[in-house]
Amino acid sequence: MAIRQQESGGGGGRRVAVREGASHALLDDVAKQIIEQLQEDGRRPYATIGKAVGLSEAAVRQRVQRLLDAGVMQIVAVTDPLQLGFPRQAMIGLRTDGDLEAVADRLAEFEEVDYVVITAGSFDLLAEVVCRNDAHLLEILQRLRAVDGVLATEAFVYLKLRKQTYSWGTA
């Protein structure tokens, strides 16, 4: 399994490990319960989690560290783009030519891009962007179209978010 470090978007300098070819981790029921507790509240004290799952605070701390080290989960602050002055969001489909991964890596460098995936189907890549307004979205589209290897883009503007969850993966 290859592990590649890449800079995450958002200008925060945070690096994200991308595990290539990794099979999903087999989690026992206690690990899943710990993850569920942290999905409800990422700041929940380990002692509280321990009581809920039947472990000591030290055992929970060790388990959480193993899950973090293995790349099974991250503990992060999730922000609301609307509250931060970014009321316009869009998913952009991109058709490309040439080195697909190089284009994906270049898109991931954009501060406004928070999500990039390589896909199968009518688009080679999907990139989610957060914007201050429609003029900012237009500027981003122009910058994306200028990336070497990008042939075409199609923007899908979000009108209303109906569901966004981070609580999957433990059932």
N, C-alpha and C positions, 0 to 999 in steps of 0.2 A: 504494500500500500504506500503510495507516495503522499507526502504531506507538503503542501505548498503554502507559504505564508503570503498573504496579500493585504494591502492597505484597504481598510474599509472606507466607505464613503462618508461624507458628512464633515470632513475636515478635522475630525477629532484625533487623528493619528492612531486610532485603534487598529490593531492588526487582527485579522480573522484567519484561522487555520481552515484550509479547504482540503478535506480528505478525499483524495481521488481513489475510486475503486473500493471504498470502505463498505463492508457489509454492515447492516444495522446491528447495533449492540443488543445482546440479549440481557434484558434487565430482570432482576428478580422482583417479586411483589413489593418488597420494602423499598427498593430503589425507585420504583414507580410511585409509591406513596410519598416519598420524599420530594420527588419532582412535582407531584400534584400540589403538595403543600407550598412549594416555592412558586409555582405558577399562580396560585391564589394571592401570594404576597411574597415577593422576592426578598423582603427585609424581615421575614418572620424569624425569630430567634431559634437557634438550633435546639435549645432546651424545649421550646414549645413543640417543635417538629418531633423531637425525640419522644415526648409524651404521646403524641398522636400516632406514632408508628411503632412504639415499643422499644426504643433504643435509648442509650445514654446520649447526652449532648456531645461527648467526644466521638462516639461512634457515628453520629450524624455528620459531624464536622469532617471525619475521615471519608465517609461515603460521598459527601458533596464534593470534596476535593478530588476524589477519584473520577467522579462524573465530569467535573470540569476538565481535568487533565486528559481524559479520554475523548474530549470533544463532544460528549453526548449532549451537553447543555451549556448554556451561558447564562449568567445572571446580569441583566442589563436594565437600564431605565428606558422604558418605552415612552416616547413623547407623542403628543397630539399635534400634528402639523398645523391644524387650524389655530390652536392656542399660541403657536409660535410664529404666526404671521405667514403661513403657507396654505392658503385656502384652496389652491388649485392643485389637484393631483391628476396624473394621467399614466396609463400604461402605453408604452410605445413599442410597436412591433417593428423590427428591422430586418430587412433582407440584405444579405452581405455577399461579398466575393472575397476569396483569398482565405487567409488564416483566421478562422472563426474565433478561436480562443484569444488571439491577439486583439481582435476587435472588441470582444467581450471585456478583456482586461482594460482596454482604453476607455470604454464606457464606464467601467467601475471607478475610474479616476474622477469622474464628474461629481462635484459636490452635491448637486441636486438629484443625482441618481442614487436611490436607496436599495435597488434590487435589480440584479441582472441574471438572466438564465438563458442557457442555450436550449433551444427547443427543436422539435420535429414538427413538420407541418408547413403552413404557408409562410411562417416567419422563421428566421434562423435564430433570432434573439428577441427577448422581451426585456424591456427596461422600465422600471417604475420611477417616476420623477415627482418631486414636490416643488411647487412654484409659488411665487408671491402673487401672480396674476396671469392673465392671458398673454400679455406682452412678454413676460418672463418665460412662459411656455414656448412662445414663438422663438425667442432667443435661444432657448435650449435646443429646440428642434433644428434650428440653423446650425448650431455647433455640432450636434450629433450627425447631421448630414455631411458635415465637413470632415468627419473622421475617415481616414483611408480605409477602404473596404466596405463602407456603407453605401449600398445602392439605392435603397428606398426606405422610407419610414411611414408609419401610419399611427396616428395618435388616437387613443381611446380615452377621452376625458371623463373623469369621475364626476357624476352629478350629485350622488349621495352615497355614502358608505353605509351599508346595511349590516355587514358583519365583518369583524376582524378579531381573530382569536389567536391566542398563544397557548391554549390549554390542551392541545392534542398530543398524541404520542404515548400515552400511558395506559390506554385501555387494552 
